[in-house]
Amino acid sequence: MDSAVAAEVNHGPFSGLRVLDISQGIAGPYCAQMLWQHGAEVVKVEPPAGDWGRHVGTVAGAHSALSTAYNAGKRGVCLDARHPAGREALRRLADSADVLIQNFRPGVAARMGVGYQDLAPEAPGLVYVSISGYGEDGPYANAPASDSVMQADSGLMYANQDEAGVPRRIGVLMADIATALYAAQAAMAALYRQARTGMGGHVQLSLFQACAALQANDILAYGMAGARRAGPVSAPNGVFDTADGRLSVLALNNDQFARLCRALERPEWLLDPAYADNAGRMERREELHRELAAQLATRPSSHWTERLTREDVLHARVRDYDDLASHAQAAHVGLLQTLVQPGVGNLPYAPLPGLAQRRPLAASPAIGQHSREVLGDWGWSPPEIQALLAAGALVQGCAQKEPR
């Protein structure tokens, strides 16, 4: 094991738990990585070409930002499941795991010999997590799915349409990330049952279901109103230019509107019957926003932030990620940790919130970086490992070089 990992004292709630992550992309890998942050040992199994997530988005060397974010801390094994010995080795790893996570299309894991029905009879305590695009069966079960596809198909783009009614993709990988969060929650519930009864189970969920659950309020509101409410639900409520930046400013009720009026020294707004309640302010929203925008543009953000803070007005600077890193509260709570990724450099990393104790960060592995090491730890003899390597069923990757 890497010296930094070997020296780690792990007191997380899942310390000692073995997780076999054979998933690719985002939803499955991030689910597994969350279990790692809670103390589990996570082994990432990849084919010789690697997880497809290594090759999309922002890429540096052998890693993408995506693969680094969602595989940090794992140990990497490279197996060729097309080879009979590779499939046999994968099955043996699965038989030794407490949790298995896969996100292939329905039927693929079974063809590899590691479907739930293959493993459960001999491992009734196994928690098996299956993540799919649309579900294990049904008319869309085999349809291709991605974050963008799912944002369109699940209503997320509809929910994020602009005021002209144009649907828009949410800028973060919301469908995949939400699915990972729901998968981790369901896996942890299954692990609780495993701890109480010794029985595992098959956790099955899809991006389609996760995106609907994420929009529970919006779907319900649509059912109540028969239509989607466009734009903000209060006025003023928007993003406004200052002399040197942008501020988000809003008032949700009459008390908050009064605070805003005091901060901006606009007593005439308080006396105007048209602004007496939110309904009236919404009717004259464009006029109110024009006046607010004209005033905020005259001074820098720091001036308005001081005034708005003094009156406890809802507001915030519109920050980029450099601004986020310099946020006073970010330093106070340790919002970002430093992830040292060999071959890439020192990177800012946002760990899970709510951890009783943060596990020291470890790099995302290279393809097959720990193949020999993991198989040895999980019960293979040196001759067995050598035979797999000689047959081409197992690949031992190179240790990653430290950044210069």
CORPE-V904290 format. One record per residue. N is the residue number from 1. OMEGA is omega in whole degrees, -180 to 180 (NA if undefined). NEAR is the number of other ideal C-beta (glycine too) atoms within 8 Angstrom. D_CENTER is the distance of its C-alpha to the mean C-alpha in whole Angstrom. Layout:
BEGIN
N OMEGA NEAR D_CENTER
N OMEGA NEAR D_CENTER
END
This chain:
BEGIN
1 177 8 27
2 -174 7 26
3 -179 6 28
4 179 8 25
5 -178 9 24
6 -178 7 27
7 -176 6 28
8 171 9 25
9 -172 4 26
10 179 7 23
11 -179 6 24
12 -178 12 20
13 179 6 21
14 176 10 20
15 -178 9 22
16 -180 6 24
17 179 12 21
18 -180 12 21
19 176 16 18
20 -178 13 19
21 177 13 16
22 -178 10 17
23 179 14 15
24 177 9 14
25 -172 12 11
26 -169 13 7
27 179 15 7
28 180 17 10
29 -179 18 9
30 174 14 6
31 180 16 8
32 -178 15 11
33 175 15 10
34 176 12 9
35 176 16 13
36 180 15 14
37 176 13 13
38 171 13 15
39 -176 13 18
40 166 13 18
41 -179 9 19
42 176 13 17
43 -179 17 19
44 179 14 17
45 -180 11 20
46 171 14 20
47 -179 8 23
48 179 9 25
49 179 4 24
50 173 9 20
51 -179 11 17
52 179 8 17
53 177 13 14
54 -167 13 16
55 -178 7 18
56 178 8 16
57 180 6 15
58 -174 6 16
59 174 10 18
60 -178 8 20
61 -177 6 23
62 -175 7 21
63 166 13 17
64 174 13 15
65 -179 9 13
66 -177 13 10
67 178 13 12
68 -177 15 12
69 -170 11 9
70 177 12 8
71 179 14 11
72 176 14 13
73 -178 12 16
74 169 14 16
75 -172 14 20
76 175 16 20
77 177 15 23
78 178 15 24
79 174 14 26
80 -177 12 28
81 174 9 28
82 180 5 30
83 -180 10 33
84 179 6 34
85 177 10 34
86 177 14 30
87 179 12 30
88 179 9 32
89 178 13 30
90 178 15 27
91 180 11 28
92 175 11 30
93 -180 14 26
94 180 11 25
95 -179 9 28
96 -175 9 27
97 171 12 24
98 -180 10 23
99 172 16 19
100 -179 14 19
101 177 16 16
102 178 13 16
103 176 11 15
104 173 8 18
105 -179 8 20
106 177 10 23
107 -176 7 25
108 -180 9 24
109 178 12 23
110 178 10 27
111 176 7 28
112 179 10 27
113 -178 10 29
114 172 13 26
115 -179 11 25
116 -179 9 25
117 177 7 29
118 -170 9 30
119 -171 14 28
120 -178 12 28
121 -179 6 32
122 -179 5 32
123 -176 9 29
124 179 8 29
125 -177 9 27
126 169 12 24
127 -173 14 21
128 -176 13 20
129 177 14 17
130 178 13 17
131 -180 15 14
132 179 16 16
133 -174 13 16
134 -177 11 19
135 -176 13 20
136 179 8 22
137 -178 5 25
138 -173 7 27
139 -179 3 28
140 -173 9 24
141 -177 12 23
142 179 5 24
143 178 7 23
144 -178 5 20
145 173 11 17
146 -179 6 14
147 -179 11 12
148 177 7 15
149 -175 10 17
150 176 15 15
151 178 14 15
152 -170 10 19
153 -176 8 20
154 -179 12 18
155 -179 11 19
156 177 16 16
157 177 12 18
158 179 8 21
159 -176 9 20
160 -180 9 19
161 178 12 22
162 -175 6 25
163 175 5 28
164 179 5 30
165 -179 7 28
166 179 6 26
167 -178 9 23
168 174 8 20
169 174 10 16
170 -169 9 14
171 176 3 13
172 -177 5 9
173 -169 7 8
174 -177 12 8
175 -180 14 9
176 -176 13 7
177 178 12 3
178 179 12 6
179 177 15 8
180 -180 16 6
181 178 10 7
182 179 12 10
183 178 17 11
184 178 12 10
185 180 8 13
186 178 11 15
187 180 15 15
188 175 10 16
189 178 8 19
190 177 12 20
191 176 13 21
192 177 8 22
193 177 11 25
194 -180 14 25
195 -178 5 26
196 -171 5 29
197 -175 5 30
198 -178 5 29
199 176 8 28
200 179 12 25
201 -178 9 24
202 176 7 22
203 -179 12 18
204 176 8 18
205 -176 12 16
206 173 12 15
207 -180 17 13
208 179 14 16
209 -177 10 16
210 -179 15 12
211 176 17 13
212 179 11 16
213 179 9 15
214 -177 9 13
215 -174 12 16
216 -179 8 19
217 -177 6 21
218 178 10 21
219 179 10 22
220 179 8 25
221 177 10 26
222 178 10 27
223 179 7 29
224 -173 6 31
225 -177 8 31
226 180 5 32
227 177 5 30
228 175 10 27
229 -178 7 28
230 173 6 27
231 -178 5 26
232 -178 7 26
233 178 5 28
234 176 12 30
235 -5 12 32
236 -180 14 32
237 -178 10 28
238 177 10 27
239 -173 7 26
240 176 13 29
241 168 7 31
242 -180 14 32
243 -177 8 35
244 -179 5 32
245 179 10 29
246 177 10 27
247 167 16 27
248 -177 11 25
249 180 16 28
250 173 12 28
251 -175 15 30
252 -178 8 29
253 -175 8 33
254 179 8 37
255 180 6 36
256 177 12 33
257 178 14 35
258 178 9 38
259 178 12 36
260 179 15 35
261 179 11 39
262 -179 8 40
263 -177 11 38
264 -178 9 39
265 179 5 42
266 -179 9 43
267 -179 7 45
268 176 6 46
269 179 10 43
270 -178 9 43
271 -177 5 47
272 -179 8 46
273 -180 5 46
274 180 8 44
275 -173 11 41
276 178 7 42
277 -176 6 39
278 179 11 36
279 179 6 37
280 179 11 40
281 177 16 37
282 180 9 35
283 -179 7 38
284 -174 11 39
285 -177 10 35
286 178 6 36
287 180 7 39
288 -180 13 37
289 178 12 35
290 -180 8 37
291 -180 8 39
292 180 13 36
293 -179 10 35
294 -179 8 38
295 -177 9 39
296 -178 13 35
297 -176 9 36
298 -175 6 39
299 178 7 37
300 -178 9 35
301 -177 12 31
302 178 6 32
303 -178 9 36
304 179 13 34
305 179 11 31
306 -179 8 34
307 -178 10 36
308 178 13 33
309 -180 9 32
310 -179 7 35
311 178 10 35
312 178 5 32
313 176 12 31
314 -180 7 27
315 174 11 26
316 170 6 24
317 171 10 24
318 -170 8 22
319 164 8 20
320 -173 5 19
321 172 7 17
322 178 6 20
323 178 9 21
324 -179 11 18
325 -179 9 19
326 179 6 22
327 -178 10 22
328 -179 5 24
329 178 7 22
330 178 11 19
331 -176 8 22
332 -176 6 23
333 -177 6 20
334 -174 7 19
335 -178 9 16
336 173 10 15
337 177 10 16
338 176 9 18
339 179 12 17
340 -177 10 20
341 -180 14 19
342 -179 9 23
343 -179 10 24
344 -180 10 21
345 179 7 22
346 -173 7 20
347 175 10 17
348 -177 9 15
349 178 11 12
350 -180 6 10
351 177 9 10
352 171 7 10
353 173 4 12
354 179 3 15
355 177 11 16
356 178 3 20
357 -179 6 20
358 177 8 17
359 178 13 18
360 -178 6 19
361 174 12 17
362 -173 9 18
363 170 12 17
364 -174 11 16
365 167 13 19
366 180 10 21
367 177 13 22
368 -175 14 24
369 -175 12 24
370 -174 13 25
371 -180 15 27
372 -174 9 30
373 -178 9 29
374 -179 11 26
375 175 16 29
376 179 9 32
377 -176 7 30
378 167 11 29
379 178 6 33
380 175 10 34
381 178 5 37
382 178 7 38
383 179 6 40
384 179 9 37
385 -179 13 35
386 179 8 37
387 178 9 38
388 178 14 35
389 -178 12 34
390 -180 6 38
391 -177 9 37
392 179 8 34
393 179 12 32
394 179 17 30
395 175 12 29
396 179 8 29
397 178 12 27
398 173 5 28
399 -178 6 27
400 179 12 25
401 177 6 27
402 178 5 27
403 179 10 26
404 NA 2 29
END
